[in-house]
Amino acid sequence: MKRICQILLLLGIVLTSWAQGNNALEQLKSDPRKAYGTDYPYSYDNVALTKAPNGYKAFYISHYGRHGSRYYWNDVLYREIDSVLTKAHNLGQLTPVGERFREKYNACKAELALGVSELSDLGWEQHQYIARTMYNSFPEIFKKGGDVYAVSSLVGRCVMSMAAFCLELTQCNPKIEIREESARKVLDGVKPDDRQNPLRKRFPRSRPRFEKNRSQFTGKDSLREVIIPRVFTSIEGLPDNPQHIGSNLINLYTSLPSIGHEGIMEGIITDEELAARWEAENLGGYSWVFGPRYDMIPILQDIIKKADDVLTGKTQRLADLRFGHDTCLGPLTVLMGINGADKDPENPYDVKDCYQTWETCKASNLQLIFYQGKKQGQDILVKCLLNGQEATLPLPADQYPYYRWQDFKEFFTNRCNSVQ
């Protein structure tokens, strides 16, 4: 009877994992802004977590978080849009919608130029929210205070995200002592592919299998062509080609909610139009995170080592916190096979079932929660949260979403060691 129950439970886990991917298009219908992909601002969902197995309580957290919402990552986008709008205005080639957009853009362009790549107010608030949610979800870890170690990449928006998160944790409980560090010596555990990383290694890269069959995907993306006549009466004499201008307009549109200016492009693009093209965009997103997945092996090894240090008593930390980039967290989810992200399907239409670009949104984060039992000798258990929601791992689990740490350690150590 026990064996039958275990089989049924494992079947339920498989079906749950399938449903998570299979409803991607349904999620877009309920929230079209998820089509922003990696520009999607973190969602403040109230998620109910599965109660720990009887006799177990949480005692340690290992975390990796992307920086929060920011201004666009370089100034080229802002400069090119300013240039094309100015030129079109001088030539009398803007529609009424385009003229209104130009006026609103001019009103905020000085702010945009100053803010390039920096964390926005929303980005700060996102990490405050995530930190407080972590504290409230696992009070047994933090209530007595103790040591926390936080590391960041060398990029300012990541350092500020770390500051927001750690400040909120200490406001929750002043007894928490946090050591924050942003230095080249910690890059291997937070941004191992950084050229400034003195321990940087070269790992093999590969393309996902669906790329061989990409021609089978018949979805078309004509949004760039659609939005151009909404802004311009003619593009003759304008700098850049229509495709590039259209891409710039789309990139600006998806970045605006992160800085509180989403209203300036009214009448040019809609969220529903972005949702209609999302599946095609998601294919590129999967290739983008799949190729460098092995580059994130040092982060996974760092997670395992620091957890072992806590379990063996080498350190007494409550949590290890890492603050980096989507270029690390996205590939890390593939390396770890979170929610089936390592499935590597051959059919391009199956890609949406194992990876969705919005899972690597602004302030996206991975949390591994460790649990110990009251009785001596009981297995250490670990639960995976992706953006605050319980996630699957490619491991056996008779108490999902709880996995045996020993299974986790052995499986992922072997996965890391198998890469030459």
Buried (B, 14 or more C-beta within 10 A) or exposed (E): EEEEEBEEEBEEBEEBBEEBBEBBEEBBEEEBBBBBBBBBBBBEEEEEBEEBBEEBEBBBBBBBBBBBBBBBBEBEBBBBBBEBBBBBBEBEBBBEBBBBBBEBBBEBBEEBEEBBBBBBEBBBBBBBBBBBBBBEBBEEBBEEEBEBBBBBBBBBBBBBBBBBBBBBBBEBBEEBEBEBEBEEEBBBBBBBBBEEBEEBEEBEEEEBBBBEEBEEBEEEBEBBEEBBBBBBBEBEEBEBEBEEBBBBBBBBBBBBBBBEBBEBBEBBBBBEBBBBBBBBBBBEBBBBBBBBBBBBBBBBBBBBEBBEBBBEEEBEBBBBBBBBBBBBBBBBBBBBBBBBBBBBBBEBBBBBBBBBBBBBBBBBBBBBBBBBBEEEEEBBBBBBBBBBBBBBBBBEBBBBBBBBBEBBBEBBEEBBEEEE
